[in-house]
Amino acid sequence: MARCSAVMKALIFLTFSLHLSSAVTHSLQYVYTAVTPGINFPEFIVVGQVDGQQFGYYDSKIRKMIPKTEWIQKINADDADYWNTQTQILQGAQETFKVGVDTLMQRFNQTAGVHTWQMMCGCKRDDNATTRGYSQYGYDGEDFISLDLKTLTYTAAKSQALITKNKWDNDPDMTVSRKNYLEKECIEWLQKYVGYGRETLERKVRPEVSLFQEEESSPEVVCHATGFFPKTVMITWQKDGEDVHEDVELRETLPNQDGSFQKRSILTVSAEDLQKHTYTCVIQHSSLEKEIVLNQEVIRILNPGGVPIGIIVGVVALLLVLVVVVAGIVVWKKNSGFKPVPPKPDSEEDSLTSTSSLESNYSSTNS
């Protein structure tokens, strides 16, 4: 039985390793973020990313789209007017999103405070030519409405979004235009961008890994991998050689300033259990010939005494949340899809007019 288990583990690792080394998935994503005024940050920000790496940036203070990587500047040779065109499109979107924030504050009966209105859209393409597109909106960090490309209808995640759903469902021309962009134009632009940045986007960089606890008495053991590229990584835990799934929190993969990524997995375990058993963290990445295994003997204690790290991290986290919001990075994420709310009568008026639908230039975001 033990031999069978070992064989299964070897097969699983081999399968995952082959997937990491052979499957190349490229993605193009835009995040539009509008923020209520008065917080000394841009009221409108757009970030363009290829494979999670920022290549373009716009905000309401500089009022122009600017390159954020060296490789994207190769586009100037093919389209000298590219950046001016993007700037004009986003200046128009800026006014549209501003109206959208005001409209939604009214819908949610809000008269003050900091509020965000975001759109996240993009596409992915695997090396086997499989493609996927998506478009979704969030308000104040929560799902609001999304487009179902199979049914060409919209899913409202909040009752306040039903007005918009009814209106957009009754505008098939706009919906078809969005579908064409997400499934065709977006893929074409993605392939063009990857062509410019292939050397950078398809590089492989090994992760730097560590095991640590905030304090010796802390029940949480953190397995942290950073500096790796590409983005896909697998971090798992084992107890006495057997996989552990309970009491494990796998955090989101986050970008580093140098374009690489970091990820952490947190295991909650008692000090007694940690002494009785052998716990290991296993990291798998396409840059590695074999998996990295860290055992509990290499655990570092970050803060043997003094102010708890949690308090410091908490303060920094609050600042980062604000930075994340105004940087146009996604503050809401759904892997399982939106949860619809019951419909309301179509007679209810939609105060988000066609000029404030937030995607008036949607189909030409990249053209």
Summary of the structure (lengths in Angstrom):
residues: 367
radius of gyration: 23.0
end to end distance: 59.0
largest distance: 66.1
contacts: 1076
relative contact order: 0.16
helix: 35%
strand: 30%
